[in-house]
Amino acid sequence: MAAKIVCVAGPTACGKTTLGVLLAKRLGGEVVSADSMQIYRGMTIGTAAPTPEEMDGVPHHMIAVADPAEQWSAARYAETAVPVVEDILSRGKLPILVGGTGLWVDAVVQGHGFAPGHAGSAVRRALTERLRREGMGPLWEQLQAVDSAAAERLHPADEKRVLRALEVYLETGRTITAHNEETKAMPRRYDATWIGLQFADRADMKALIDHRVDRMVSAGLLAEVSALVQSGLPRDATALQAIGYKEFLGVADGSVTEEAAIEQVKLRSRQYAKRQLTWLRKNPDIHWIFWEKERDFGRALQISTEILTVRGVC
């Protein structure tokens, strides 16, 4: 039987870190971060990575494990995180995946192999160059010709996934749609119990996101961005495209006012939270806990424990 693990999911600023720590302390667990930006070193403030005080003695894994110049995919994350999860299980502890990067959590839980191809391949570079020269039109027409199901599923503006679908076909001769259908029939790597957090009123979520951004700025977001640039990190590095960092690059070079950057960070953070919820709501296995005006972590811990007891996790 697949080993049991816990996944704490939800949009940005919903309290995943706190609930993950509370569950770990109650159930003898360890936290495995599933955040695509918390993996980078030197990016503590803008990614809201948990501080030692917030960790409260609970071991946390997959935080600050990568150089900001590196580019990580869901496949690479899974390759690195699964041995961590297995180690936690081998010591009789409960792995608790905490994070808002849904694709990365799925990559660990599902255990399905990823279709061949990667961002740095010659095929990807050639496709990227074609996109630069010709625009999306010809590439989109090619995708329609070789994988009509993928073309119907994807929006032409979703350049990253369109290129990925073409890359898989050109490298393997098989479509990404065929690969995805095959993986659906495979058993999951882990028996995951999902706990989801979100606000009953979206206005409360927006207010909390705005407050978090203000705290990040006060904590020294600009200094953190400046330090990354001064370290020689290229401005087009994946790490510097994260929300908060991209906007404050303009503040660092004087092309954007701090006030304007703050408003952009708040807007894009709210938009990102909406996209996270859209992704997560497709997962029928999530047990949702809805916050009212204030986040009641005592109640959330009680509800989560009851769910995990029924599921045989504790």
N, C-alpha and C positions, 0 to 999 in steps of 0.2 A: 504494500500500500504506500501511496505517496506520503511523505512526511508533512506534518501540519505546520503552517506558518501563519503569521498575521500580516495583513496589509492595511495601513492607515492612509487613506487617500482624501483628496479634497482640493479645492482651489487655494491659491496663495493667500496667506494670512488667516487661514481658518482655524489654526491651532493644532495642526498635525504633530508638530514637534512636542508640544506639551503632553498631548494624549499618548503619544508613543512612549515617552519617558514614564508616565504614570502606569501604563500597562506593563512596561518592562520591570518596573519596581514591584508591582503586585504579582506578576507571573514568573519572575525569574528569567527575564528576556534580555536581549541585546538588540540595539537598533541598527539597521542597515539603511543608510540614506539612499533614496532613489530620486535625487535631484540632479538634473543635467548640468547645473552650474556650481553646485556645492562641491563637486569633485575637484575643482581647481584650487590650487594654493594661492594665497594672497587675495582672495575674494570673499572675505568673511562678511563684511558689512552689506554689500549690495545683494548678496544671495540669501541674507538672513540665516546664515549657518548658525547652528546652536552654539552658544558660549559654554564654557565649562560649568558655569552656574546653572544654565538651563539643562545641561546634560545630567546634573544632579547625581553624579557617580555612576550613571549607566553607560556602559561601553557603547560607543558609536563607531560605525565603520563606513567606509566609502565617502569620507569627507576629506578634502584637501589631499587627494591622492595623485593628482595629475598636474603637470606643468601647464600653465595657461596657453602655451603655444601649441599644445596638442589638440587634436580634433577627435572627440569620442562619438561613437555611434551606440545605438541600443545593443547591437551585437557585442561590441567591445565591453560595454558595461556588464552585460550578462556573463561574459567570459570571466570577468574579474570578480563580480559579486557572488556568483554561484559558489565558488570555493569558500568564500567567507560564510555564506549561509550554511554550507555543509559542515564547516568547522564549528559553528555555533551549535548545530544539532548534535554533533559528535560529543560535545561537552555537556549534553543534557539540558541545554538552554533553549529558549524559544526565540527564533528569529522574528523580528518585527520590522518589516519594510515600511519606511515612512518617506513619502515624497509625492510631489505633484506632477512628475514626468511620467504620465500614464503608460507610454510605450515602453519605457525602461522597466517599470514594474511588471508589465505583461511579459516582457522578454525573459525575466527570471521565473515567473510563475508558470508560464505556458511551456517553456523549455523547447520550443520549436526552433529548428534551425533557420537561419536567415538565408535568403537567396544570395547566391554569389555576387560579388561586386562590392566596391567600396569607393569612398569619396576621392581617394588619391589615385585611382587607377587611370591607365592611359585612355580607356574608353570614356570614363567620366570627364577627363580633361578635354577630350575631343568634342564631347557633347556640349560641354560648357563653352568651348570656343565657338561652336556652331550657334549656340544661343546668343552669344555676343554679336556674331556677324549677321545672322539671319533673323533673329527674333524667335518667338515661340511658335509662330505659324507653321513652318515646315516640320518642326519637331512634333507638334501636336498632330499633324496629318500623318506622320510616320507612326505615332503611337496608335492612332485610330486604325491604321492598316494592319498592324501586327498584334494588337491587343485591344480590341474594341471594348471589352468589358472594363479594362482599366481606364480607357478614355472616357467611358460613360461615368465611371466612379469619381474621377479626378476633375478638378477645375483647371482650365488652361493657365490660370494665374498661379497655380501651385507648382512653380518651377521645380522645386526640389524633388517632389514625388514623381513628376512627369519624367525628369531626367533619370531618376532611379528606376522607373519602370522600363525605360528604353535601355538603360545600362544592363539590366538583368537579361533582357532579350538578346542584346547584341553579344553579351559574354557567354550565354548558355544555349541560345537557340530555343529557349522555353520562356513562356510569359510569366510575369510575376503573379498574374491571376491564377495560373495553374499551380504555382508553388503555394500560394495562400490556401487554395482549396485542399491541397494535400495535407498541409499542416493542421487544418481544422480537425481532421480525423485522428490526430495523434493524441495520446493521453497527456495530461498535464504533468509537469515535473513535480509540482507541489500541490498539496491540498490547502488552498489559501482561504482564510476567512477574512473578508473585506469589511472594514469599518470606514464609512464615509462621513465627512463633516461638511456641512454647508449651512448658510443662514436662511431662515425662513423668509426674511425680507431682504431682497438684494440691496436695498439702500443701506442696510447695516453693514453688509459686506464691503460696499464701496467706501463707506466712512472709515472702516477699519484699515482698508488698503491705503487710503490717503494718509491716515495716521502713521502707518508703518513707514511709508516713504519719508514723511517728515522726520521720523526717528532716525532713519538711515542717513539722511542729510546731516542731522545734528551730530551723529556718531562719527562723521568723517568720510562720507562717500566720495567726495571730491578728492581728498587726499589719497584714498585707496586707488581711484582711477589714475591719478597722476603718478603714483608709485609704479603701477603696472606699465604705463607708457615709458617712464624713465628707465625701467628695467630692460627696455629694448623690445618689448612685445609689439609686434606689428599691429597697426590700427585695424586691420581687417581680420585679425585673429578671431576665431569663433567665440572665445571667452569674452572679447570686448563687444560682441554683438548682443550680449545679454541685456535685458531691460535694466536701465539704470546706468550701466557702464557706457552704452552707446550714446545716450543722451548727454552724459556728463563729460564725454570726450570733447564736445563743443565748448563746455564751460572751461575745461582745462586749457584749450587753445584760444579762448577768448572770442569765439565766433557765436556763442549763444550765452544769454544771461542765465544765471542760476535760477531765477524765478521761472523763466520759460522752460528750462530743462526739468524742473520739478513738476510742472504741470504736465509735460509730456510723459514723464515717468509714471505719474499717477494714472493718466489716461491709458497708457499701454499696459500697465499692471492690471487695470480693471478689464481691459479687453482680453488679456491673457487668462484671467480668472474665468471669464465667460467661456473661452475655448476649452479650458480644463474641465469645466462642468459639462460641456457638450460631449467631450470624450468619455468622461466617467459615467454619464447617464446611460451610455450604451451598454454598460456592464450590469447585467441583471443580478449578479451575485453580491452587490454592495448593500450592506445594511446601513441605511442613512440615519444620521442623527442631526436634527435640525436645531440650530441655535436660535434663540430669541434675541432680544436686544443685546444682552450680555451672554458671554460664553460661560456655561456652567460645567466646569470640568469634572466636578464631583459626580454630577448626574451622568455625564458622558462616560465616565469610568464605570459607573454602576451598570449602565445599559450595555456597554461593551463587554463587561465581564459576564453578564447574563447570556449574551449572544455566544460568547466563546465557550461558556459552560455547555450550552445546548449542542454546540458543534463538537464537543469533546476535546477542546483544546486545553481546558483547565478543569 
